[in-house]
């Protein structure tokens, strides 16, 4: 199981680092000059292998979970990252979303984590989805579905408290849990849809209808021009599932996602997390892992995490 943790987490961080240099660049430009390997500098002027806030917050989440699930500790770990550069690639925080900053400032002022997140329909960026991956492992054996969805919602709500963000996080976690259990990508996808729809069947909301292309249709039949790659969490989730389910390797899936353009680091990271989980750590190009900032620290955290939850 430790290999699953390493594949998923390294896959996530590598996808993030691949996407950082071209974040915000449009699809047309990347069609002309696509990402095929790790790049230096680019949009954020970062060295090759530098990952963003996406990986920082995921790694903070893993570290906090070593002490068990404690939403106050988790929120304070995020604050330590924002204020002091904890779990940054090279000691500097960059490119942080407005909703995340706003919410963590509330934490700083003493607002409880269950109340700190923005909750309007306009607050559905990727800031909670991008850090939810560790709960795939934490909740892998959870038999109480109510508790599982409650925890995911609470964790999202530290920064992103709207139902759309919470559902997006639940979809991603459920997909990952199915992969961990050994299902194929196709079966993991179908089982995820059943579980999510069953959970929300008695909680009708027009917001759930926004996920219809993932939950009630087959995302695989869409064409690239149907897929958006903005910083809106629903667009991102659709891009992640489309790339993952229409590719046959880690490398193909991640590069396909990044070359959609725009929110390239987050899309690359989220695809990389699930693709690395499914295809395994050995599917990630070795030179990409070698180039990764703080690779040894990440691997060590993966080992501690796997040991904590008996994922060996």
Phi and psi restraints in degrees (value plus and minus 20) as a CYANA .aco file:
   2 UNK   PHI     -79.8   -39.8
   2 UNK   PSI     -51.0   -11.0
   3 UNK   PHI     -87.3   -47.3
   3 UNK   PSI     -52.6   -12.6
   4 UNK   PHI     -86.2   -46.2
   4 UNK   PSI     -62.9   -22.9
   5 UNK   PHI     -82.7   -42.7
   5 UNK   PSI     -67.2   -27.2
   6 UNK   PHI     -83.7   -43.7
   6 UNK   PSI     -63.0   -23.0
   7 UNK   PHI     -80.8   -40.8
   7 UNK   PSI     -63.0   -23.0
   8 UNK   PHI     -89.7   -49.7
   8 UNK   PSI     -68.5   -28.5
   9 UNK   PHI     -92.5   -52.5
   9 UNK   PSI     -66.1   -26.1
  10 UNK   PHI     -84.7   -44.7
  10 UNK   PSI     -57.9   -17.9
  11 UNK   PHI     -80.5   -40.5
  11 UNK   PSI     -59.4   -19.4
  12 UNK   PHI     -85.3   -45.3
  12 UNK   PSI     -71.6   -31.6
  13 UNK   PHI     -85.0   -45.0
  13 UNK   PSI     -58.0   -18.0
  14 UNK   PHI     -84.7   -44.7
  14 UNK   PSI     -65.5   -25.5
  15 UNK   PHI     -79.6   -39.6
  15 UNK   PSI     -59.2   -19.2
  16 UNK   PHI     -81.3   -41.3
  16 UNK   PSI     -70.9   -30.9
  17 UNK   PHI     -83.7   -43.7
  17 UNK   PSI     -54.1   -14.1
  18 UNK   PHI     -85.7   -45.7
  18 UNK   PSI     -54.2   -14.2
  19 UNK   PHI    -106.3   -66.3
  19 UNK   PSI     -42.8    -2.8
  20 UNK   PHI     -74.7   -34.7
  20 UNK   PSI     -66.5   -26.5
  21 UNK   PHI     -86.1   -46.1
  21 UNK   PSI     -38.3     1.7
  22 UNK   PHI    -138.4   -98.4
  22 UNK   PSI      -4.2    35.8
  23 UNK   PHI     -77.5   -37.5
  23 UNK   PSI     118.1   158.1
  24 UNK   PHI      60.1   100.1
  24 UNK   PSI     -29.6    10.4
  25 UNK   PHI     -93.7   -53.7
  25 UNK   PSI     118.5   158.5
  26 UNK   PHI     -97.8   -57.8
  26 UNK   PSI     142.9   182.9
  27 UNK   PHI     -82.1   -42.1
  27 UNK   PSI     -60.0   -20.0
  28 UNK   PHI     -80.6   -40.6
  28 UNK   PSI     -62.0   -22.0
  29 UNK   PHI     -84.9   -44.9
  29 UNK   PSI     -60.7   -20.7
  30 UNK   PHI     -93.8   -53.8
  30 UNK   PSI     -42.0    -2.0
  31 UNK   PHI     -84.3   -44.3
  31 UNK   PSI     -58.3   -18.3
  32 UNK   PHI     -94.6   -54.6
  32 UNK   PSI     -58.9   -18.9
  33 UNK   PHI    -156.6  -116.6
  33 UNK   PSI      57.1    97.1
  34 UNK   PHI     -90.7   -50.7
  34 UNK   PSI     135.5   175.5
  35 UNK   PHI     -95.0   -55.0
  35 UNK   PSI     106.9   146.9
  36 UNK   PHI    -147.6  -107.6
  36 UNK   PSI     -29.0    11.0
  37 UNK   PHI    -178.1  -138.1
  37 UNK   PSI     154.1   194.1
  38 UNK   PHI     -81.9   -41.9
  38 UNK   PSI     118.6   158.6
  39 UNK   PHI    -141.6  -101.6
  39 UNK   PSI     135.6   175.6
  40 UNK   PHI    -118.5   -78.5
  40 UNK   PSI     134.1   174.1
  41 UNK   PHI      39.8    79.8
  41 UNK   PSI    -137.1   -97.1
  42 UNK   PHI      57.8    97.8
  42 UNK   PSI    -171.0  -131.0
  43 UNK   PHI     -73.7   -33.7
  43 UNK   PSI     -64.5   -24.5
  44 UNK   PHI    -119.0   -79.0
  44 UNK   PSI     -18.5    21.5
  45 UNK   PHI      44.4    84.4
  45 UNK   PSI      12.1    52.1
  46 UNK   PHI    -119.4   -79.4
  46 UNK   PSI     132.2   172.2
  47 UNK   PHI     -85.4   -45.4
  47 UNK   PSI     137.2   177.2
  48 UNK   PHI     -76.5   -36.5
  48 UNK   PSI     116.2   156.2
  49 UNK   PHI      69.4   109.4
  49 UNK   PSI     -15.9    24.1
  50 UNK   PHI    -100.8   -60.8
  50 UNK   PSI     109.2   149.2
  51 UNK   PHI    -123.8   -83.8
  51 UNK   PSI     147.0   187.0
  52 UNK   PHI    -124.7   -84.7
  52 UNK   PSI    -184.5  -144.5
  53 UNK   PHI     -79.9   -39.9
  53 UNK   PSI     -46.2    -6.2
  54 UNK   PHI     -76.0   -36.0
  54 UNK   PSI     -74.8   -34.8
  55 UNK   PHI     -89.6   -49.6
  55 UNK   PSI     -57.7   -17.7
  56 UNK   PHI     -75.6   -35.6
  56 UNK   PSI     -67.9   -27.9
  57 UNK   PHI     -93.0   -53.0
  57 UNK   PSI     -51.8   -11.8
  58 UNK   PHI     -83.5   -43.5
  58 UNK   PSI     -65.1   -25.1
  59 UNK   PHI     -88.2   -48.2
  59 UNK   PSI     -56.7   -16.7
  60 UNK   PHI     -80.6   -40.6
  60 UNK   PSI     -60.2   -20.2
  61 UNK   PHI     -82.9   -42.9
  61 UNK   PSI     -65.1   -25.1
  62 UNK   PHI     -80.0   -40.0
  62 UNK   PSI     -66.3   -26.3
  63 UNK   PHI     -80.2   -40.2
  63 UNK   PSI     -64.2   -24.2
  64 UNK   PHI     -83.0   -43.0
  64 UNK   PSI     -60.3   -20.3
  65 UNK   PHI     -86.5   -46.5
  65 UNK   PSI     -37.3     2.7
  66 UNK   PHI     -81.5   -41.5
  66 UNK   PSI     -43.1    -3.1
  67 UNK   PHI    -115.2   -75.2
  67 UNK   PSI     -14.5    25.5
  68 UNK   PHI      73.9   113.9
  68 UNK   PSI     151.8   191.8
  69 UNK   PHI     -98.5   -58.5
  69 UNK   PSI      91.3   131.3
  70 UNK   PHI    -161.2  -121.2
  70 UNK   PSI      83.9   123.9
  71 UNK   PHI     -84.4   -44.4
  71 UNK   PSI     -48.9    -8.9
  72 UNK   PHI     -89.0   -49.0
  72 UNK   PSI     -66.2   -26.2
  73 UNK   PHI     -80.9   -40.9
  73 UNK   PSI     -61.0   -21.0
  74 UNK   PHI     -81.5   -41.5
  74 UNK   PSI     -68.3   -28.3
  75 UNK   PHI     -82.4   -42.4
  75 UNK   PSI     -59.2   -19.2
  76 UNK   PHI     -88.8   -48.8
  76 UNK   PSI     -51.4   -11.4
  77 UNK   PHI     -86.2   -46.2
  77 UNK   PSI     -60.0   -20.0
  78 UNK   PHI     -81.5   -41.5
  78 UNK   PSI     -60.9   -20.9
  79 UNK   PHI     -85.2   -45.2
  79 UNK   PSI     -58.6   -18.6
  80 UNK   PHI     -81.9   -41.9
  80 UNK   PSI     -57.9   -17.9
  81 UNK   PHI     -82.8   -42.8
  81 UNK   PSI     -70.3   -30.3
  82 UNK   PHI     -83.7   -43.7
  82 UNK   PSI     -60.9   -20.9
  83 UNK   PHI    -107.9   -67.9
  83 UNK   PSI     -51.8   -11.8
  84 UNK   PHI    -145.4  -105.4
  84 UNK   PSI     -13.4    26.6
  85 UNK   PHI      53.9    93.9
  85 UNK   PSI       1.3    41.3
  86 UNK   PHI     -81.8   -41.8
  86 UNK   PSI     114.5   154.5
  87 UNK   PHI      34.0    74.0
  87 UNK   PSI      23.2    63.2
  88 UNK   PHI    -117.1   -77.1
  88 UNK   PSI     141.2   181.2
  89 UNK   PHI     -87.6   -47.6
  89 UNK   PSI     -62.7   -22.7
  90 UNK   PHI    -158.7  -118.7
  90 UNK   PSI      10.5    50.5
  91 UNK   PHI      66.5   106.5
  91 UNK   PSI     -15.3    24.7
  92 UNK   PHI    -154.0  -114.0
  92 UNK   PSI     111.7   151.7
  93 UNK   PHI    -103.3   -63.3
  93 UNK   PSI     113.6   153.6
  94 UNK   PHI    -165.8  -125.8
  94 UNK   PSI     134.6   174.6
  95 UNK   PHI      37.4    77.4
  95 UNK   PSI      33.3    73.3
  96 UNK   PHI    -113.2   -73.2
  96 UNK   PSI     117.7   157.7
  97 UNK   PHI     -88.4   -48.4
  97 UNK   PSI     127.8   167.8
  98 UNK   PHI     -80.9   -40.9
  98 UNK   PSI     -63.4   -23.4
  99 UNK   PHI     -82.2   -42.2
  99 UNK   PSI     -60.8   -20.8
 100 UNK   PHI     -83.7   -43.7
 100 UNK   PSI     -67.0   -27.0
 101 UNK   PHI     -80.2   -40.2
 101 UNK   PSI     -67.3   -27.3
 102 UNK   PHI     -78.9   -38.9
 102 UNK   PSI     -65.1   -25.1
 103 UNK   PHI     -88.0   -48.0
 103 UNK   PSI     -61.5   -21.5
 104 UNK   PHI     -90.0   -50.0
 104 UNK   PSI     -48.2    -8.2
 105 UNK   PHI     -85.6   -45.6
 105 UNK   PSI     -53.6   -13.6
 106 UNK   PHI     -85.7   -45.7
 106 UNK   PSI     -60.9   -20.9
 107 UNK   PHI     -77.3   -37.3
 107 UNK   PSI     -65.0   -25.0
 108 UNK   PHI     -78.8   -38.8
 108 UNK   PSI     -55.3   -15.3
 109 UNK   PHI    -101.5   -61.5
 109 UNK   PSI     -22.0    18.0
 110 UNK   PHI      81.7   121.7
 110 UNK   PSI     -15.0    25.0
 111 UNK   PHI     -90.4   -50.4
 111 UNK   PSI     115.8   155.8
 112 UNK   PHI     -85.4   -45.4
 112 UNK   PSI     124.5   164.5
 113 UNK   PHI     -76.8   -36.8
 113 UNK   PSI     -49.0    -9.0
 114 UNK   PHI     -93.5   -53.5
 114 UNK   PSI     -29.6    10.4
 115 UNK   PHI    -140.9  -100.9
 115 UNK   PSI     -21.8    18.2
 116 UNK   PHI    -102.1   -62.1
 116 UNK   PSI     -44.8    -4.8
 117 UNK   PHI     -97.5   -57.5
 117 UNK   PSI     130.3   170.3
 118 UNK   PHI     -89.2   -49.2
 118 UNK   PSI     124.8   164.8
 119 UNK   PHI    -148.0  -108.0
 119 UNK   PSI     -11.1    28.9
 120 UNK   PHI    -108.5   -68.5
 120 UNK   PSI     145.6   185.6
 121 UNK   PHI     -83.6   -43.6
 121 UNK   PSI     -39.2     0.8
 122 UNK   PHI    -105.9   -65.9
 122 UNK   PSI     -19.8    20.2
 123 UNK   PHI    -129.8   -89.8
 123 UNK   PSI      26.2    66.2
 124 UNK   PHI    -137.8   -97.8
 124 UNK   PSI      31.1    71.1
 125 UNK   PHI     -96.6   -56.6
 125 UNK   PSI    -186.6  -146.6
 126 UNK   PHI    -113.7   -73.7
 126 UNK   PSI     -11.6    28.4
 127 UNK   PHI     -84.6   -44.6
 127 UNK   PSI     -42.8    -2.8
 128 UNK   PHI    -119.1   -79.1
 128 UNK   PSI     -55.9   -15.9
 129 UNK   PHI     -79.9   -39.9
 129 UNK   PSI     -58.2   -18.2
 130 UNK   PHI     -89.4   -49.4
 130 UNK   PSI     -32.9     7.1
 131 UNK   PHI    -137.1   -97.1
 131 UNK   PSI     -12.2    27.8
 132 UNK   PHI    -105.8   -65.8
 132 UNK   PSI     -33.4     6.6
 133 UNK   PHI     -71.5   -31.5
 133 UNK   PSI     -62.7   -22.7
 134 UNK   PHI     -76.6   -36.6
 134 UNK   PSI     -41.7    -1.7
 135 UNK   PHI     -95.7   -55.7
 135 UNK   PSI     -31.2     8.8
 136 UNK   PHI     -78.4   -38.4
 136 UNK   PSI     -64.1   -24.1
 137 UNK   PHI    -101.4   -61.4
 137 UNK   PSI     -60.4   -20.4
 138 UNK   PHI     -82.7   -42.7
 138 UNK   PSI     -56.5   -16.5
 139 UNK   PHI    -123.7   -83.7
 139 UNK   PSI      -9.4    30.6
 140 UNK   PHI     -76.5   -36.5
 140 UNK   PSI     -58.0   -18.0
 141 UNK   PHI    -126.1   -86.1
 141 UNK   PSI      -5.9    34.1
 142 UNK   PHI     -92.2   -52.2
 142 UNK   PSI     100.6   140.6
 143 UNK   PHI    -114.1   -74.1
 143 UNK   PSI     -36.6     3.4
 144 UNK   PHI    -110.0   -70.0
 144 UNK   PSI      80.4   120.4
 145 UNK   PHI     -83.6   -43.6
 145 UNK   PSI     -53.0   -13.0
 146 UNK   PHI     -81.9   -41.9
 146 UNK   PSI     -65.5   -25.5
 147 UNK   PHI     -83.6   -43.6
 147 UNK   PSI     -60.9   -20.9
 148 UNK   PHI     -79.3   -39.3
 148 UNK   PSI     -70.1   -30.1
 149 UNK   PHI     -89.2   -49.2
 149 UNK   PSI     -52.6   -12.6
 150 UNK   PHI     -84.2   -44.2
 150 UNK   PSI     -66.0   -26.0
 151 UNK   PHI     -83.3   -43.3
 151 UNK   PSI     -65.6   -25.6
 152 UNK   PHI     -79.5   -39.5
 152 UNK   PSI     -62.2   -22.2
 153 UNK   PHI     -84.1   -44.1
 153 UNK   PSI     -60.4   -20.4
 154 UNK   PHI     -83.0   -43.0
 154 UNK   PSI     -64.1   -24.1
 155 UNK   PHI     -86.2   -46.2
 155 UNK   PSI     -63.2   -23.2
 156 UNK   PHI     -78.8   -38.8
 156 UNK   PSI     -62.9   -22.9
 157 UNK   PHI     -88.0   -48.0
 157 UNK   PSI     -30.8     9.2
 158 UNK   PHI     -75.5   -35.5
 158 UNK   PSI     -58.5   -18.5
 159 UNK   PHI    -142.1  -102.1
 159 UNK   PSI     -54.9   -14.9
 160 UNK   PHI    -146.0  -106.0
 160 UNK   PSI      77.1   117.1
 161 UNK   PHI    -118.5   -78.5
 161 UNK   PSI     -17.5    22.5
 162 UNK   PHI     -96.7   -56.7
 162 UNK   PSI     130.5   170.5
 163 UNK   PHI     -78.8   -38.8
 163 UNK   PSI     -54.0   -14.0
 164 UNK   PHI     -81.8   -41.8
 164 UNK   PSI     -64.7   -24.7
 165 UNK   PHI     -85.3   -45.3
 165 UNK   PSI     -59.2   -19.2
 166 UNK   PHI     -86.6   -46.6
 166 UNK   PSI     -61.9   -21.9
 167 UNK   PHI     -85.4   -45.4
 167 UNK   PSI     -62.0   -22.0
 168 UNK   PHI     -78.3   -38.3
 168 UNK   PSI     -64.3   -24.3
 169 UNK   PHI     -83.2   -43.2
 169 UNK   PSI     -61.4   -21.4
 170 UNK   PHI     -84.0   -44.0
 170 UNK   PSI     -60.2   -20.2
 171 UNK   PHI     -81.8   -41.8
 171 UNK   PSI     -65.9   -25.9
 172 UNK   PHI     -84.3   -44.3
 172 UNK   PSI     -65.7   -25.7
 173 UNK   PHI     -83.7   -43.7
 173 UNK   PSI     -63.6   -23.6
 174 UNK   PHI     -83.7   -43.7
 174 UNK   PSI     -60.3   -20.3
 175 UNK   PHI     -80.7   -40.7
 175 UNK   PSI     -65.3   -25.3
 176 UNK   PHI     -84.4   -44.4
 176 UNK   PSI     -60.2   -20.2
 177 UNK   PHI     -80.3   -40.3
 177 UNK   PSI     -61.4   -21.4
 178 UNK   PHI     -84.3   -44.3
 178 UNK   PSI     -58.3   -18.3
 179 UNK   PHI     -84.6   -44.6
 179 UNK   PSI     -64.2   -24.2
 180 UNK   PHI     -77.9   -37.9
 180 UNK   PSI     -56.2   -16.2
 181 UNK   PHI     -95.3   -55.3
 181 UNK   PSI     -24.0    16.0
 182 UNK   PHI      80.2   120.2
 182 UNK   PSI     -13.7    26.3
 183 UNK   PHI     -94.8   -54.8
 183 UNK   PSI     134.3   174.3
 184 UNK   PHI     -87.1   -47.1
 184 UNK   PSI     146.4   186.4
 185 UNK   PHI     -80.4   -40.4
 185 UNK   PSI     -62.7   -22.7
 186 UNK   PHI     -82.0   -42.0
 186 UNK   PSI     -68.0   -28.0
 187 UNK   PHI     -88.2   -48.2
 187 UNK   PSI     -56.7   -16.7
 188 UNK   PHI     -80.1   -40.1
 188 UNK   PSI     -61.2   -21.2
 189 UNK   PHI     -84.4   -44.4
 189 UNK   PSI     -67.8   -27.8
 190 UNK   PHI     -86.3   -46.3
 190 UNK   PSI     -61.3   -21.3
 191 UNK   PHI     -85.7   -45.7
 191 UNK   PSI     -58.5   -18.5
 192 UNK   PHI     -79.3   -39.3
 192 UNK   PSI     -65.2   -25.2
 193 UNK   PHI     -79.6   -39.6
 193 UNK   PSI     -63.4   -23.4
 194 UNK   PHI     -80.5   -40.5
 194 UNK   PSI     -67.0   -27.0
 195 UNK   PHI     -85.8   -45.8
 195 UNK   PSI     -65.6   -25.6
 196 UNK   PHI     -84.6   -44.6
 196 UNK   PSI     -66.7   -26.7
 197 UNK   PHI     -85.4   -45.4
 197 UNK   PSI     -57.3   -17.3
 198 UNK   PHI     -84.6   -44.6
 198 UNK   PSI     -61.7   -21.7
 199 UNK   PHI     -83.9   -43.9
 199 UNK   PSI     -58.8   -18.8
 200 UNK   PHI    -115.7   -75.7
 200 UNK   PSI     -15.9    24.1
 201 UNK   PHI     -82.3   -42.3
 201 UNK   PSI     -52.8   -12.8
 202 UNK   PHI    -116.9   -76.9
 202 UNK   PSI      -8.5    31.5
 203 UNK   PHI    -148.2  -108.2
 203 UNK   PSI      42.9    82.9
 204 UNK   PHI     -80.3   -40.3
 204 UNK   PSI     113.7   153.7
 205 UNK   PHI    -172.7  -132.7
 205 UNK   PSI     117.1   157.1
 206 UNK   PHI     -82.4   -42.4
 206 UNK   PSI     -43.2    -3.2
 207 UNK   PHI     -85.5   -45.5
 207 UNK   PSI     -53.4   -13.4
 208 UNK   PHI     -85.0   -45.0
 208 UNK   PSI     -50.3   -10.3
 209 UNK   PHI     -81.7   -41.7
 209 UNK   PSI     -42.8    -2.8
 210 UNK   PHI     -85.0   -45.0
 210 UNK   PSI     -40.7    -0.7
 211 UNK   PHI    -113.7   -73.7
 211 UNK   PSI      -6.1    33.9
 212 UNK   PHI     -81.3   -41.3
 212 UNK   PSI     -52.7   -12.7
 213 UNK   PHI     -88.6   -48.6
 213 UNK   PSI     -44.8    -4.8
 214 UNK   PHI    -110.3   -70.3
 214 UNK   PSI     -65.6   -25.6
 215 UNK   PHI    -111.2   -71.2
 215 UNK   PSI     -49.2    -9.2
 216 UNK   PHI    -136.5   -96.5
 216 UNK   PSI     -27.6    12.4
 217 UNK   PHI    -141.4  -101.4
 217 UNK   PSI    -188.8  -148.8
 218 UNK   PHI    -134.8   -94.8
 218 UNK   PSI      85.6   125.6
 219 UNK   PHI     -78.5   -38.5
 219 UNK   PSI     -42.6    -2.6
 220 UNK   PHI     -88.0   -48.0
 220 UNK   PSI     -44.2    -4.2
 221 UNK   PHI    -101.5   -61.5
 221 UNK   PSI     -28.8    11.2
 222 UNK   PHI     -92.8   -52.8
 222 UNK   PSI     135.8   175.8
 223 UNK   PHI    -117.8   -77.8
 223 UNK   PSI     144.0   184.0
 224 UNK   PHI     -75.5   -35.5
 224 UNK   PSI     -58.8   -18.8
 225 UNK   PHI     -87.4   -47.4
 225 UNK   PSI     -35.2     4.8
 226 UNK   PHI    -104.1   -64.1
 226 UNK   PSI     -31.7     8.3
 227 UNK   PHI    -121.5   -81.5
 227 UNK   PSI     105.6   145.6
 228 UNK   PHI    -117.4   -77.4
 228 UNK   PSI     138.8   178.8
 229 UNK   PHI    -156.1  -116.1
 229 UNK   PSI      20.3    60.3
 230 UNK   PHI    -100.9   -60.9
 230 UNK   PSI    -196.7  -156.7
 231 UNK   PHI    -103.9   -63.9
 231 UNK   PSI     -15.0    25.0
 232 UNK   PHI     -96.1   -56.1
 232 UNK   PSI     110.1   150.1
 233 UNK   PHI     -79.2   -39.2
 233 UNK   PSI     -54.9   -14.9
 234 UNK   PHI     -89.0   -49.0
 234 UNK   PSI     -62.9   -22.9
 235 UNK   PHI     -79.4   -39.4
 235 UNK   PSI     -63.7   -23.7
 236 UNK   PHI     -83.0   -43.0
 236 UNK   PSI     -66.3   -26.3
 237 UNK   PHI     -82.5   -42.5
 237 UNK   PSI     -61.2   -21.2
 238 UNK   PHI     -82.2   -42.2
 238 UNK   PSI     -62.7   -22.7
 239 UNK   PHI     -82.5   -42.5
 239 UNK   PSI     -61.6   -21.6
 240 UNK   PHI     -81.4   -41.4
 240 UNK   PSI     -69.4   -29.4
 241 UNK   PHI     -88.4   -48.4
 241 UNK   PSI     -58.9   -18.9
 242 UNK   PHI     -84.0   -44.0
 242 UNK   PSI     -67.3   -27.3
 243 UNK   PHI     -85.1   -45.1
 243 UNK   PSI     -64.4   -24.4
 244 UNK   PHI     -82.6   -42.6
 244 UNK   PSI     -62.7   -22.7
 245 UNK   PHI    -106.5   -66.5
 245 UNK   PSI     -26.7    13.3
 246 UNK   PHI    -134.8   -94.8
 246 UNK   PSI      -2.6    37.4
 247 UNK   PHI    -145.0  -105.0
 247 UNK   PSI     146.0   186.0
 248 UNK   PHI    -144.3  -104.3
 248 UNK   PSI      -8.3    31.7
 249 UNK   PHI    -178.8  -138.8
 249 UNK   PSI     144.1   184.1
 250 UNK   PHI     -78.4   -38.4
 250 UNK   PSI     -71.2   -31.2
 251 UNK   PHI     -80.4   -40.4
 251 UNK   PSI     -65.9   -25.9
 252 UNK   PHI     -81.8   -41.8
 252 UNK   PSI     -65.6   -25.6
 253 UNK   PHI     -83.8   -43.8
 253 UNK   PSI     -67.3   -27.3
 254 UNK   PHI     -86.8   -46.8
 254 UNK   PSI     -65.9   -25.9
 255 UNK   PHI     -86.9   -46.9
 255 UNK   PSI     -55.2   -15.2
 256 UNK   PHI     -80.6   -40.6
 256 UNK   PSI     -63.7   -23.7
 257 UNK   PHI     -86.8   -46.8
 257 UNK   PSI     -65.9   -25.9
 258 UNK   PHI     -82.7   -42.7
 258 UNK   PSI     -58.8   -18.8
 259 UNK   PHI     -97.8   -57.8
 259 UNK   PSI     -17.9    22.1
 260 UNK   PHI     -92.3   -52.3
 260 UNK   PSI     -40.7    -0.7
 261 UNK   PHI      66.7   106.7
 261 UNK   PSI     158.2   198.2
 262 UNK   PHI      48.5    88.5
 262 UNK   PSI    -124.7   -84.7
 263 UNK   PHI    -104.8   -64.8
 263 UNK   PSI      43.5    83.5
 264 UNK   PHI     -88.7   -48.7
 264 UNK   PSI     -56.4   -16.4
 265 UNK   PHI     -89.0   -49.0
 265 UNK   PSI     -63.9   -23.9
 266 UNK   PHI     -89.7   -49.7
 266 UNK   PSI     -63.2   -23.2
 267 UNK   PHI     -84.2   -44.2
 267 UNK   PSI     -64.8   -24.8
 268 UNK   PHI     -80.6   -40.6
 268 UNK   PSI     -60.8   -20.8
 269 UNK   PHI     -85.8   -45.8
 269 UNK   PSI     -68.7   -28.7
 270 UNK   PHI     -86.5   -46.5
 270 UNK   PSI     -58.3   -18.3
 271 UNK   PHI     -85.2   -45.2
 271 UNK   PSI     -66.0   -26.0
 272 UNK   PHI     -79.7   -39.7
 272 UNK   PSI     -55.2   -15.2
 273 UNK   PHI     -82.9   -42.9
 273 UNK   PSI     -66.2   -26.2
 274 UNK   PHI     -97.1   -57.1
 274 UNK   PSI     -57.9   -17.9
 275 UNK   PHI     -87.2   -47.2
 275 UNK   PSI     -61.0   -21.0
 276 UNK   PHI     -85.5   -45.5
 276 UNK   PSI     -54.2   -14.2
 277 UNK   PHI     -85.8   -45.8
 277 UNK   PSI     -62.4   -22.4
 278 UNK   PHI     -99.4   -59.4
 278 UNK   PSI     -69.6   -29.6
 279 UNK   PHI    -105.5   -65.5
 279 UNK   PSI     -38.4     1.6
 280 UNK   PHI      76.8   116.8
 280 UNK   PSI     139.1   179.1
 281 UNK   PHI     -82.2   -42.2
 281 UNK   PSI     -50.8   -10.8
 282 UNK   PHI     -91.3   -51.3
 282 UNK   PSI     -32.6     7.4
 283 UNK   PHI    -100.9   -60.9
 283 UNK   PSI     -34.4     5.6
 284 UNK   PHI    -103.4   -63.4
 284 UNK   PSI     104.9   144.9
 285 UNK   PHI     -70.0   -30.0
 285 UNK   PSI     109.7   149.7
 286 UNK   PHI     -80.0   -40.0
 286 UNK   PSI     -57.7   -17.7
 287 UNK   PHI     -88.6   -48.6
 287 UNK   PSI     -46.4    -6.4
 288 UNK   PHI     -89.9   -49.9
 288 UNK   PSI     -61.9   -21.9
 289 UNK   PHI     -86.0   -46.0
 289 UNK   PSI     -62.9   -22.9
 290 UNK   PHI     -79.5   -39.5
 290 UNK   PSI     -56.7   -16.7
 291 UNK   PHI     -95.5   -55.5
 291 UNK   PSI     -32.4     7.6
 292 UNK   PHI     -87.6   -47.6
 292 UNK   PSI     109.6   149.6
 293 UNK   PHI     -80.6   -40.6
 293 UNK   PSI     116.2   156.2
 294 UNK   PHI      36.7    76.7
 294 UNK   PSI      16.1    56.1
 295 UNK   PHI     -75.0   -35.0
 295 UNK   PSI     -66.3   -26.3
 296 UNK   PHI     -84.4   -44.4
 296 UNK   PSI     -57.5   -17.5
 297 UNK   PHI     -84.6   -44.6
 297 UNK   PSI     -59.6   -19.6
 298 UNK   PHI     -85.9   -45.9
 298 UNK   PSI     -64.7   -24.7
 299 UNK   PHI     -81.8   -41.8
 299 UNK   PSI     -62.4   -22.4
 300 UNK   PHI     -81.8   -41.8
 300 UNK   PSI     -62.2   -22.2
 301 UNK   PHI     -83.9   -43.9
 301 UNK   PSI     -58.4   -18.4
 302 UNK   PHI     -80.3   -40.3
 302 UNK   PSI     -61.3   -21.3
 303 UNK   PHI     -85.7   -45.7
 303 UNK   PSI     -65.8   -25.8
 304 UNK   PHI     -80.0   -40.0
 304 UNK   PSI     -61.7   -21.7
 305 UNK   PHI     -85.5   -45.5
 305 UNK   PSI     -65.9   -25.9
 306 UNK   PHI     -83.9   -43.9
 306 UNK   PSI     -59.7   -19.7
 307 UNK   PHI     -84.3   -44.3
 307 UNK   PSI     -62.3   -22.3
 308 UNK   PHI     -78.8   -38.8
 308 UNK   PSI     -63.2   -23.2
 309 UNK   PHI    -122.5   -82.5
 309 UNK   PSI      -1.4    38.6
 310 UNK   PHI      32.4    72.4
 310 UNK   PSI      27.9    67.9
 311 UNK   PHI    -118.1   -78.1
 311 UNK   PSI      -1.2    38.8
